[in-house]
Amino acid sequence: MGTCWSCGKNIEANNYHRQDSCTHCGRDTHACKNCDFYDRTYNNECRESSADRVVEKERSNFCDFFKPSTRAGGTGGKTKDDLRSAAEALFKKKS
């Protein structure tokens, strides 16, 4: 079971084939933004280095490395708040 990148609703495990779509919002489920390897900070926005480049991250594709993600909203990567917290921790004064 995973989470839709578009609406954040749960997707059943058997609903990730190439022609499947989210039952709530109708968006493609076998898409980069729905994949656990999706990460905006990586080259081609994918942590799987062997995967072919996919230009349209919100559309169905034929990627063999697809793994359903449980992150909501197709976030893939660190948020601004995560980065700020890491920077503050790195540069905080030591007592």
ABEGO torsion letter per residue (X at the ends): XBBBAAAGBBBBAAAABAABBBAAAGBBABBAAABAABBAABBGGBABAABBBBABAABBBABAABBBBABBGGAGEBBAAAAAAAAAAAABBBX
